Amino acid sequence: MARERERNPLRHRARYLFDTTLARSTATLLGWLAMCCLAVVVPVSTLLVWTDPDAPHSVSGRLTQVWRTSAETLRLGAVAGTPTRMLLSVLLGLVALLCVSTVVGVVTTGLGDRLTDLRRGRSRVLERDHDVVLGWTDQIFTVVRELAAGRAGSGRGGGRRAAGARRVITVLADRDPAHMESVLMAAPGVTGAVRLVCRTGSPTDPDALALVSPGAARAVVVLPADDTDGDLTVVRTLLALRALLDGDHRAGTPRVVAAVHDSRYVPAARLAAGPRGTVLETDRTAARLLVQAARSPGMPAALRDLLDFSGAEFHVVDLPEAVGVSFEEVALRLETSCAVGLLRAGRPLLTPAPHTVVEPGDRLVTVAHDDRVTPLTDRWARIDTTAIVPAGPPAELPPVRLLLLGWNRRAPMIVDALRATARPGSVLDVVDATPTGPVSFSTAGPSDAPLVLAHHPRDLAAPEALHGLDLAAYDSVVALGSDQETGPERADERTLLALLTLRSWEERTDRVLPVVAELRDHRSRRVAPLGPASDVVLRGELTALLMAQIVHNPELAAVFEEIFAARGGALALRPAARYVVPGREATFGTVVAAALEHGECAIGHLAHDPRAARPYDGVVLSPAKSERRVWSTDDQVLVVTAGPAVPGPADGPPVVVAARRPEPPRLPCPECRDGRRPPSGGGGRE
């Protein structure tokens, strides 16, 4: 017992006794409060009376004065006399105190409830030309960040508000407004330059939708929830939005951009969104991105740079001086932007044949750092035709061996994408406890099968999950998070464990393994243990970037539909040796001319630096055509392909070259010695 008291000092035991006593009941709490008040008031009153020169000289008189001072301090009355009179005075004081406390409590509760309602955001937003975001998912951080970045300056296209004007983004979701505002403002990339107005309510309720004034908004973004009925909620939200706008004749027609997970709900969502609505599909687009990223390290970083507002992005511009000029000539005479196609009668014509003539009414689709129209240069970009590699038949690709860690609803789509592009004899090993979905697994298959699937039932959280697998034999690894976890952090835990194991293997064997991981929480990207050829794809990030781009420039909806849906992913990283002779110094315009010969449009390049910690993150978008550099065999070129992109290893992926019509007579070229333009792909020898 003595040792126990030594380990627990007197102050700790006293505090524990005090805490346990307070936890018993309200009466006990009031008793302690009264004792504490008397312990302070009575001694201080006694000291005041005994130090007062005008106080009575007798002890009884001073005690009476102490009583009166204490009673006045505690508002218990100050009646002196017999004990009965004093007790009655105390009783009246307690009753008065109880009545006053009750009134104060009622008033405080009413004001608190009113302030809580105001803080919950129940007043109607009176802004105009603002952006409205409906729903709360992991995509909201990317959407809000990009909407704020797109309005941060002029020249972004699609915005009706001048640069420097007040930017307002309104969010409506079934969450506390103060919490929503705090977490959004704390997210990376969201600055105080944008004003967030958060309102609480269900986006499917027209009365709640009226709080954010969608009729006066510039655009409305509808985010899909991650639950099983998320797509149905999106459709109902679009119906509620249409009912609200149709019922309010003063309301305008804002641009509506929505997304769904399952392709089965796309037709219904498009009907509900109306003619000014755009509906994107998240899961299939994400699956295609993961397949591309697994085969082409650096693709996720390139897509983020291409679709956010921090660098170069897609634009639709008017260029009257290009009318009557071939697309090849326009592409080579644009110095600071890269032409990728035409917008003809509202329909995109990407990677057209080089001899396609720009007609009146055509708009140019470019990749540039802003949407300012850059005139055609007087001279063609200096093209070294001797450095161009002639276009030949596509190289035969060997079979690949891929490793898939984890399983979710996008995994069957990844398998379908791999089956459509894999060479016979390719193998996909799946490591997960219980994969589900319409996918058949087998331990062996015919040699001519496009893709053989093998299942290894293991728990990724176990340290021995990857034991027995020859990691060096895999060309790339895809790590998926689970859809069953309740929170973003829980969904990323097993994926982070898998990344940690793979990174440890890389450091132990001194090898580089291309890995792409799908994470849900944006905070997980900062702590993910990534290798030199590894990258992270946030769930729904690509769709969120596309939604923000369409909000600022609605004409890009058809372009993105062609690139990411119709063509199945028309962006690809190709080896630079496919276009120019390795070791030769040549301009980027030479690469553009060579890509046109392959039916592709070059929009950037990736210079491989083996000394860099992240050699695949340095994609340069839309460089100047006159930029000169020595092209190595490890450099890559980012292109928009002519057909469905079939990304493969860096030693020569196959492409689908668009069929070309007979080339018309060439226009005179005053810069050529024989008065004729050089062959397609060359503009003038150096």
Residue, then its C-alpha position, 0 to 999 in steps of 0.5 A: m500500500a505504501r508503494e502504491r501511494e508513492r506511485n500515486p501522489l496526493r495531488h493525483r489522488a485528489r484530482y481523481l476523487f474530484d473527477t469521479t465525484l463530479a461525474r455522479s450527478t448534477a446535484t453533486l456538481l452544484g454542491w461542489l460549486a457552492m462549496c467552492c464559492l463559499a470557500v472563496v467568498v466567506p474568507v474574502s468577506t471576512l478579510l474586508v470586514w476586519t480590515d475596514p476601520d468603520a466596521p463594528h467593534s463587537v465580534s457579533g457585529r462584524l460577523t453580521q457584516v460578514w454575512r451581509t457582504s457574503a449574501e450580497t455577493l452571492r445574491l442571497g439577500a442581506v436580511a439580518g436578525t433571527p436565524t429564521r429570517m436569515l434562512l427565509s432570506v436565503l430561500l428567497g435569494l435561491v428562488a430568485l437566482l433559479c428564476v434568473s438562471t432559467v430566463v438566462g438559460v432559455v435566452t441563451t439556448g434560443l440564441g444558440d440555436r439561432l446562431t447554429d442555424l445561421r452557422r449551418g447555412r440556411s440563408r439563400v445565396l445572393e451571388r451571381d455568376h458563381d460556381v455551384v458544387l453539389g455533393w461531397t466526395d473525394q473529388i471535391f478537393t480537386v474540383v474546388r482547387e481547379l475551379a479556383a485556379g481557373r478563375a484566378g486569372s484571365g485568358r482561361g476561356g469560358g469565364r464571363r467574369a473579368a480577372g481580379a473580380r470576386r470569385v465565389i464557389t458554393v458547396l451544397a452537401d449533407r455536412d456541417p458548413a463550418h466543417m466543409e469550409s475548414v477542410l476545403m480551405a486547408a486542402p492543397g492549392v485552395t487559397g484565400a483568393v476564392r470565397l467559399v459559401c457552404r450550405t447544408g442540405s440534400p442536393t436531391d431536395p429542390d428546396a435545398l437546391a434553391l439555397v445556392s441559387p443555381g439559376a444565377a450560377r455560371a455552372v453546376v457540378v454534380l459529384p457522384a457519391d461513393d456508395t452503391d446508390g451514388d449514380l442514382t443520387v446523381v440522376r435524382t439530383l439532376l432531376a431536382l435541378r431541372a425541376l427547380l430551373d423549369g419552375d423558376h422562370r427568372a432562372g437562367t440556364p447554367r452549364v451542368v457537368a455531372a459524373v457517374h461511376d457506372s456506364r449504365y446510368v450515363p444515358a439516364a443522367r444525360l437525359a436528366a441533365g438536358p441539352r446544356g449538360t455534360v455527363l462523364e463516366t469515372d470508373r472506365t476512364a480511371a481504368r484506362l488511365l491505370v492501364q496506360a500508366a502501368r505501361s507508360p511511366g510518366m503518363p499520370a504526371a503528364l495528364r495532371d499537367l495537361l488537365d489542370f490550370s497550372g501549365a499548358e492545357f487544351h484550348v479551342v481558338d479562332l484563327p481566321e488566317a488559317v482558313g484555306v491552309s492545310f492542317e500540317e502547315v498550321a501545325l508547323r507555323l504555330e510557334t508556341s502552341c501545338a495544334v491537335g485538331l479542328l472543331r468543325a460544326g461542333r464536332p471534333l476532328l482530331t489528328p486529321a490528315p496533314h493535307t486537311v484544309v481548314e475551312p471557314g467556321d472551323r476552330l482550332v484545337t490546340v495545347a497551349h499555356d493560355d488561350r491567347v491567339t498566336p498568329l502564324t509565323d512568317r516562316w515554317a519552323r526550321i525542320d531538319t528532314t535528315a533527322i526524321v526517321p521514316a515511318g515504317p510498319p509497327a514493331e511486333l510487341p512481345p507479351v507482357r507480364l503484369l501484377l495486379l494487387g487488390w481488387n475493386r469495381r474497376a478491376p474487371m474494366i482493367v482486365d478488359a482493357l488489357r485483353a483488348t491490347a495485350r499480345p498473345g501470351s501475356v499474363l496478369d497475376v492478381v493478388d487479393a483475398t476474394p476478387t469478385g466480378p465477371v472475370s474468370f481466372s485460370t492457372a494456365g491457358p493456351s499459348d495464343a490466348p491474348l491474356v491469361l489470368a492467374h489468381h493468388p488468394r492472399d491478404l495484402a496486409a500480411p507481410e508474406a503477401l508477395h512471397g513466392l512472386d518473382l517481382a523481377a519478371y513483371d513489366s509493371v504493377v498496378a495497386l488498387g484500393s478497396d471499395q468496401e472501407t468506410g473512410p478514405e484513410r482505411a481504403d488506402e492502408r493496404t495499398l500503402l502497405a503494398l507500396l512499402t513492400l515493393r519499394s523495399w524490394e527495389e532498394r534491396t535488389d537495386r532494380v526499378l519496377p514501374v508501379v502505379a497505385e490508385l489511392r483515395d485520399h489526397r493526403s495519402r499521396r504525400v506519404a506514399p513510398l514511391g520508387p523512381a518509376s512509380d506514380v499515384v493516381l487519385r481515385g476520380e482525380l482525372t474526372a474532376l480535372l475534366m469537369a473543371q476544364i469543361v466548366h471553364n470551356p464548355e466546347l472542350a466537352a466534345v474534345f475530351e469525349e473523343i480523347f478519353a471515351a471514343r478513342g479509348g485514351a488517345l494520349a500516349l508516350r512514344p519513344a523519341a527514336r520513333y520520330v528522330v535519329p537518336g543522338r542528333e540535335a533537332t528542333f521540336g518542330t522536327v518532332v512535330a513534322a515526324a509525328l504528322e507522318h505517323g498520323e499523330c500530333a506531338i504536344g510535348h516531350l519527356a527528357h529522361d534524366p537518370r540522375a533525377a529522383r523522379p525521372y518520369d515527372g519532367v514532361v514539358l508541354s507545348p514547347a516552342k517549335s524552335e527549341r533545339r535539343v539532342w534527342s536520346t533513345d530514352d527520351q519520350v514524346l507525348v502525342v495525340t494518336a490517330g486511333p485507339a491508343v495501344p500503349g506499349p513498352a518504349d521499344g516501339p508500340p503499334v499505332v493505328v495510322a489513319a487512312r489518307r486520301p490522295e494528296p492534292p497538289r502542293l501549294p507554292c512555298p516561297e522559302c523553298r528553292d524549287g518553289r514547292r513545299p517540302p514533302s509532308g513532315g518537312g518544312g525546309r532543310e537547315 
